Amino acid sequence: MNRPLDLDTPADFRTGRLVDVLIPTRNRPAELAVTLAGLAAQDEVPGFGVVVSDQSDGDPAYAHPAAATMVRALRHRGHPVLLTRRLPRRGLAEHRAYLLAASAARYVLTLDDDVWLEPGALHRLVVAIEELGCGFVGNGVHGLSYVDDVRPETHGHYEEWTGPPTPERIRPGTPQWDRARIHSAANLLHVTAQVALPPGAWRAYKVSWIGGCVLYDRAKLVDSGGFDFWRRVHEKHQGEDVAAQLAVLARHGGAGILPSGAYHLESPTTVTERDVEAWEVVLADEDTPQPA
């Protein structure tokens, strides 16, 4: 029998580690198990922590034997894991704000519950953000079912940083906004093949936003407002990650990292009510002229 799982406590978990991984989840026990398995195989970043916050309709996803085993494997390998529930649901941004508040780490990786990381991916992201000194770095996720669907019209959106990333104010309708097209399907895999990096090398490239796997400098994310805008958006929203990243880009800069070690599981979304784009609300507030 699968014995009861120790959930840990927020007070014991919240210490000044180098990295914490923040995973929101809902109704995805199989996907969560795969995501945790990817983390359990990460080397060269000793002692990183993991927070899983569950909003499932029934039993929490981490209670499934496969996910519970991966929690135990992480702990066995020296990684603290905090398991929580955040109910009632008040939207994606509120959920991410709750996760962020659970961490005191220098860097936080916001990782979706349907992303598998190949070995070495976390180490590469940590090396990159420490060298670049920007607000975030990320891995665009690959959809391997699209590996034979080559879209050369998107490849021109790949542009490398030639020095440390600088702050950028990016808005819809600009060429910079279209950089996100490179992260659809398997476009990034095809670009990676063209760049032909030597083993162990990586490159930083310009982004508008990255979904699924983003490593933030926690202090710079908080300085940019974090996800505190959740109070201003309807709970049935998406695009909260876009809103946060646009704010960090404007203050501290950010970059995508090639090669990406993040793979999308391509499961059906559990975010079925998407009445509002959070970034549209946030940008509208920011871009509205203030009274003199």
C-alpha positions as CSV (number, residue, x, y, z in Angstrom):
1,M,0.0,0.0,0.0
2,N,1.0,3.6,-0.7
3,R,1.6,5.0,2.7
4,P,0.4,8.6,3.7
5,L,2.5,11.3,2.2
6,D,4.1,13.9,4.4
7,L,3.0,17.4,3.1
8,D,5.8,19.4,4.9
9,T,5.0,22.8,6.4
10,P,5.3,26.3,4.8
11,A,7.4,27.5,7.7
12,D,9.9,24.7,7.4
13,F,10.1,25.0,3.6
14,R,10.6,28.7,3.3
15,T,14.4,29.1,3.5
16,G,17.0,30.9,1.4
17,R,17.8,28.2,-1.1
18,L,19.3,29.0,-4.5
19,V,16.3,27.7,-6.5
20,D,12.7,26.7,-5.8
21,V,10.4,25.2,-8.4
22,L,6.8,26.4,-8.3
23,I,4.1,24.1,-9.8
24,P,0.4,24.9,-9.9
25,T,-1.7,21.9,-10.7
26,R,-5.4,20.9,-11.1
27,N,-6.9,17.5,-12.1
28,R,-3.6,16.2,-13.7
29,P,-2.2,13.4,-11.6
30,A,-0.5,11.6,-14.6
31,E,1.0,14.8,-16.0
32,L,2.2,16.0,-12.5
33,A,4.0,12.6,-12.0
34,V,5.8,13.1,-15.3
35,T,6.7,16.7,-14.4
36,L,8.1,15.7,-11.0
37,A,10.0,12.8,-12.7
38,G,11.8,15.3,-14.9
39,L,12.7,17.3,-11.8
40,A,13.9,14.2,-9.9
41,A,16.4,13.6,-12.8
42,Q,18.0,17.1,-12.6
43,D,21.6,17.2,-11.5
44,E,24.2,19.9,-10.7
45,V,21.7,22.1,-8.8
46,P,21.8,20.5,-5.4
47,G,19.1,21.0,-2.9
48,F,16.6,22.9,-5.0
49,G,13.1,23.0,-3.5
50,V,9.7,22.2,-5.0
51,V,6.3,23.6,-4.2
52,V,3.2,21.9,-5.6
53,S,-0.1,23.7,-5.1
54,D,-3.2,21.7,-6.0
55,Q,-6.6,23.0,-7.0
56,S,-8.1,19.7,-8.2
57,D,-11.9,19.1,-8.0
58,G,-11.3,15.8,-6.1
59,D,-8.3,14.3,-4.4
60,P,-5.1,16.3,-4.9
61,A,-3.0,15.1,-7.9
62,Y,0.1,14.6,-5.6
63,A,-1.9,11.8,-3.8
64,H,-1.8,9.6,-6.8
65,P,0.8,6.8,-6.2
66,A,2.9,7.8,-9.3
67,A,3.1,11.4,-8.3
68,A,3.6,10.5,-4.6
69,T,6.5,8.3,-5.6
70,M,8.2,11.1,-7.4
71,V,7.7,13.4,-4.4
72,R,9.5,10.8,-2.3
73,A,12.2,10.4,-5.0
74,L,12.9,14.1,-4.9
75,R,13.1,14.1,-1.1
76,H,15.4,11.1,-1.2
77,R,17.7,13.0,-3.5
78,G,17.9,15.9,-1.1
79,H,15.1,18.2,-2.4
80,P,12.6,19.6,0.0
81,V,9.0,19.3,-1.3
82,L,6.0,21.3,0.0
83,L,2.6,20.0,-0.9
84,T,-0.4,22.4,-0.5
85,R,-3.9,23.0,-1.6
86,R,-5.2,26.4,-2.7
87,L,-9.0,26.4,-2.5
88,P,-11.4,27.9,-3.5
89,R,-9.9,28.8,-6.8
90,R,-9.5,32.5,-7.5
91,G,-7.7,32.4,-10.8
92,L,-4.3,31.6,-12.2
93,A,-2.6,34.8,-11.2
94,E,-3.7,34.4,-7.6
95,H,-2.5,30.8,-7.6
96,R,0.9,31.9,-8.9
97,A,1.1,34.7,-6.3
98,Y,0.4,32.2,-3.6
99,L,3.2,30.0,-4.9
100,L,5.7,32.9,-5.1
101,A,4.9,33.8,-1.5
102,A,5.8,30.3,-0.4
103,S,9.4,30.7,-1.5
104,A,12.4,32.7,-0.2
105,A,14.8,31.3,-2.8
106,R,17.1,33.5,-4.9
107,Y,15.6,32.1,-8.1
108,V,12.1,30.6,-8.7
109,L,11.3,28.4,-11.7
110,T,7.6,28.7,-12.6
111,L,6.9,25.3,-14.2
112,D,3.6,24.2,-15.6
113,D,2.2,20.8,-14.6
114,D,2.5,19.4,-18.1
115,V,6.2,20.0,-18.9
116,W,8.9,17.4,-18.7
117,L,12.5,18.8,-18.3
118,E,15.4,16.8,-19.8
119,P,18.4,16.2,-17.5
120,G,20.6,19.3,-17.3
121,A,17.9,21.8,-18.2
122,L,17.6,23.4,-14.8
123,H,21.4,23.7,-14.5
124,R,21.6,25.4,-17.8
125,L,18.9,27.9,-16.9
126,V,20.6,28.7,-13.6
127,V,24.0,29.2,-15.3
128,A,22.4,31.5,-17.8
129,I,20.6,33.8,-15.4
130,E,23.6,34.1,-13.2
131,E,25.8,35.0,-16.2
132,L,23.2,37.3,-17.8
133,G,22.0,39.1,-14.7
134,C,18.6,39.7,-16.1
135,G,15.1,39.4,-14.6
136,F,14.3,36.0,-16.1
137,V,15.4,33.3,-18.5
138,G,13.2,30.6,-19.9
139,N,12.8,27.5,-22.1
140,G,10.1,27.5,-24.7
141,V,8.4,24.2,-24.7
142,H,8.6,21.7,-27.6
143,G,5.6,20.0,-29.0
144,L,7.1,16.8,-30.3
145,S,4.0,15.8,-32.3
146,Y,4.9,18.7,-34.5
147,V,8.5,17.7,-35.2
148,D,7.8,17.1,-38.9
149,D,5.8,20.3,-39.2
150,V,8.6,22.8,-40.2
151,R,7.4,26.4,-40.3
152,P,10.3,28.5,-41.7
153,E,8.3,31.7,-41.7
154,T,8.6,31.7,-37.9
155,H,12.4,31.2,-37.8
156,G,13.1,34.9,-38.6
157,H,11.8,35.8,-35.1
158,Y,14.9,34.2,-33.6
159,E,17.4,37.0,-32.6
160,E,20.3,36.4,-30.2
161,W,21.4,38.8,-27.6
162,T,24.9,39.9,-28.3
163,G,25.4,41.1,-24.7
164,P,23.5,41.1,-21.5
165,P,19.7,41.5,-22.0
166,T,18.5,45.1,-21.5
167,P,15.1,46.3,-20.5
168,E,12.5,46.4,-23.2
169,R,9.0,47.8,-23.3
170,I,7.0,45.4,-25.5
171,R,3.5,45.9,-26.6
172,P,1.0,44.1,-29.0
173,G,1.2,45.1,-32.6
174,T,5.0,45.5,-32.6
175,P,7.6,43.3,-34.3
176,Q,8.9,42.4,-30.9
177,W,5.5,41.0,-29.8
178,D,5.7,38.5,-32.7
179,R,8.8,36.9,-31.2
180,A,6.3,34.6,-29.3
181,R,5.6,32.8,-32.6
182,I,8.9,30.9,-32.4
183,H,7.6,29.0,-29.3
184,S,4.7,27.4,-31.1
185,A,4.6,23.7,-32.2
186,A,8.3,22.5,-32.6
187,N,9.6,25.7,-34.1
188,L,12.3,26.0,-31.5
189,L,13.6,22.5,-32.2
190,H,14.0,23.4,-35.8
191,V,15.8,26.7,-35.0
192,T,18.1,24.8,-32.6
193,A,19.1,22.4,-35.4
194,Q,20.0,25.3,-37.6
195,V,22.1,27.0,-35.0
196,A,24.1,23.8,-34.4
197,L,25.5,24.6,-31.0
198,P,28.6,22.6,-29.8
199,P,28.0,20.3,-26.9
200,G,27.4,22.2,-23.6
201,A,27.0,25.6,-25.3
202,W,23.9,27.8,-25.0
203,R,22.6,31.1,-26.5
204,A,20.4,33.8,-25.1
205,Y,17.7,35.2,-27.5
206,K,15.2,37.9,-27.4
207,V,11.6,37.2,-26.3
208,S,8.3,38.8,-25.7
209,W,7.1,36.1,-23.3
210,I,7.7,32.4,-22.7
211,G,5.1,29.9,-21.5
212,G,5.5,26.9,-19.3
213,C,9.1,27.1,-18.0
214,V,10.5,30.4,-16.7
215,L,13.3,30.9,-14.2
216,Y,13.0,34.3,-12.4
217,D,15.3,36.3,-10.2
218,R,12.8,36.3,-7.4
219,A,13.7,39.7,-6.1
220,K,13.4,41.2,-9.6
221,L,10.0,39.6,-10.1
222,V,8.8,41.0,-6.8
223,D,10.2,44.4,-7.7
224,S,8.2,44.3,-10.9
225,G,5.0,43.5,-9.1
226,G,5.0,39.7,-9.2
227,F,1.5,38.4,-9.7
228,D,-0.2,40.9,-7.4
229,F,-2.3,42.2,-10.2
230,W,-4.6,39.1,-9.6
231,R,-6.9,41.4,-7.6
232,R,-7.6,43.5,-10.7
233,V,-8.5,40.7,-13.1
234,H,-11.5,38.5,-13.3
235,E,-10.8,35.0,-12.0
236,K,-11.6,33.4,-15.3
237,H,-8.5,34.5,-17.1
238,Q,-5.4,33.4,-18.8
239,G,-2.2,35.2,-19.8
240,E,-1.0,35.9,-16.2
241,D,2.5,34.7,-17.1
242,V,2.6,37.2,-20.1
243,A,1.6,40.1,-17.8
244,A,4.3,39.3,-15.2
245,Q,7.0,38.8,-17.9
246,L,6.2,42.0,-19.7
247,A,6.6,43.9,-16.4
248,V,10.0,42.2,-15.7
249,L,11.2,42.8,-19.2
250,A,10.4,46.5,-18.9
251,R,12.5,46.8,-15.7
252,H,15.2,44.2,-15.8
253,G,15.2,42.5,-19.2
254,G,14.8,38.8,-20.0
255,A,15.8,36.1,-22.4
256,G,15.0,32.7,-23.9
257,I,17.7,30.1,-23.7
258,L,18.7,27.8,-26.6
259,P,18.7,24.8,-26.5
260,S,15.5,24.3,-24.6
261,G,15.2,21.2,-22.4
262,A,11.4,21.6,-21.9
263,Y,8.9,19.3,-23.6
264,H,5.1,19.9,-23.5
265,L,3.0,16.8,-22.7
266,E,0.3,18.1,-25.1
267,S,-2.5,17.1,-22.7
268,P,-5.9,18.8,-22.9
269,T,-5.9,22.1,-21.0
270,T,-7.6,22.3,-17.6
271,V,-8.0,26.0,-18.0
272,T,-11.4,25.9,-19.9
273,E,-12.8,29.3,-18.7
274,R,-10.7,32.0,-20.4
275,D,-12.9,35.0,-20.5
276,V,-10.1,37.5,-19.9
277,E,-6.5,38.0,-21.0
278,A,-4.8,39.2,-17.8
279,W,-2.1,41.0,-19.7
280,E,-4.7,43.1,-21.6
281,V,-6.1,44.3,-18.3
282,V,-2.7,45.0,-16.8
283,L,-1.4,46.9,-19.9
284,A,-4.6,48.9,-20.2
285,D,-4.1,50.1,-16.6
286,E,-0.4,50.9,-17.2
287,D,-1.0,52.7,-20.5
288,T,-3.9,54.8,-19.3
289,P,-2.8,58.4,-18.8
290,Q,-3.0,59.5,-15.2
291,P,-4.6,62.8,-14.2
292,A,-2.2,65.7,-13.8
